[in-house]
Amino acid sequence: MDYNDVKNSLLSCDDIDGLDETSRALLLWHATEEKLKEGTVIYAEDTALDDTFGVLLRGNLAVEKAGKLLGEISGNQVFGEMAYFTRLHSRTATVKAGSDGAAILRVKLSPQELSSPRFQQLKNVLGLEAWDRFVSSSQQIS
């Protein structure tokens, strides 16, 4: 994807809809695009935070816990942000490419950077997103 396609995908991501233009631009500066083959593991359950989260640009992703498929991520969605907000800063599920040609934007920010004033708005948005996912997955398990 070219720069404008990536930028437009980021703009159409509802998960970060509350971010201003400056914050979105900062995301692009801290991100790299990755094209994936089906089955490629992006994040493995119970591994330590590698200071990244992702935005799905194209295709779909599979989410698994203990080897069991929990669901799918499709459309322009943020994923992997929950590890920033867990006590142990570890991955709570395995996320892998669910389709050949899936593309993600991998954003690299340390917890310290995410807590800095320039990323405060992003931290708030990601924290709310992580909380919503936690509540949603808790209700599905019950």
N, C-alpha and C positions, 0 to 999 in steps of 0.2 A: 504494500500500500504506500502511496506517496504521502508526503507530509500533510497535505490538505485533507486527504481521506482519514488519516489518523486523527487530526484535529477535529474534523466533523464528527467522527465516532465518539470522541471524548465529549464534545458538546452535546451529543444526543444521549449521553449516559445519565439516566434518571437518578442513579444512586449518588451522583455528585452534583445534582441539579442546584443545590444551594451554594455552590462555590462561585465566587466572583471571577472575572476574566483573568485577573492577575494570578490567582491561585491555580486556575487551570493551566496557565502558561508555565507556572513553576512545575506543575506535574509533568508537562512535556519535557522540560529541561532535565528532569530526574528519571526519565523513562527510556526504555529501549523496546523496539518492536521485536517480537519473536513469532516465527511461523513454525507450527508444530505438526508432527505426524500423529495420527490416531494412536492413542495409548501412551503417549509421552507423559510421564509424571511431571507435574509442575511443582506441587507441594505434596510431601508425604506426611501422613498422620504421625503425630508425636515427635516430629523433628523440630529443632530449634528455629526460631524466627531468623531468617536470613536478611532482615531489614528490607523486605519487599512485599508488595501486594500487587495485584493485577487488575487490569480492565480487559474484558473480553471484547475484541474488535470484530471477529468473524468466526463462524462455526459454532460449536458447542463444546461444553466441558462436562465431564462426569464427576460427581462427588461421591466418595465412598468413605465408610467408617467401618473398621474391623473387617474389611473385605466385602462389605455389603453395600450395594448401590443405594444411596440415599436420594439422589435426584440429579438434575441436570441444570446447568447454567447456560442460558442462551441470550441472545441480544446483547446489548452493550451494558454489562453489569460488572460491578466491582467484586472481587473475590480475594481471599487471603488476608483480609484486614483484621479478622478476629484475633489472630496471633499477637497483634500489638496490644490487645486489651485483656489477654489472659494473664493470670498470675505468673505462670512459668514462661510466658512468651514462646509458646510452642503451637504447632499446627494441630488443629482439632479434627481434621479430616484429610483425606487424600484427594487431591484434585488432579485430574489428568485430561488430556485432549480426548474429546468424545467423537471427534470427526477429523478426517484427514484435511489438512489445509487450514485448521483453526489458527487464528492469529490473536496474540495478546499484546498488551502494552504492560511491561513489567516496570513498576515504579519503585525506585530504591531510595528509601528514607530511613535513617536510624530512628529509634524511639526518641532520642534526644532532639534530632532535627524536627520530628513530627511535633514535639512539645514546644518548639521555639515559637516566638510570636508570629513569624511570617507564615507558619503553617497551622496556626491555631484554628482557623476556620476549617481547614481540611481535617484536622484531628476531631473537631466537633462533629462534622458530617460523617466521618468514618466510624466514630464511636457510636453514633445513633444507628448507623447501618449495621454494625456488629451486634448491637443490642437487639435490633429488630430481627436479625437472623437467629440469634440465640433464643428469643422468645418463640419465634415461629418453629424452630426445630424442637424445642421443648414441648410444644403443644402437639406436634406430630408424634412424638415418642410416647406420650401419655396414653 
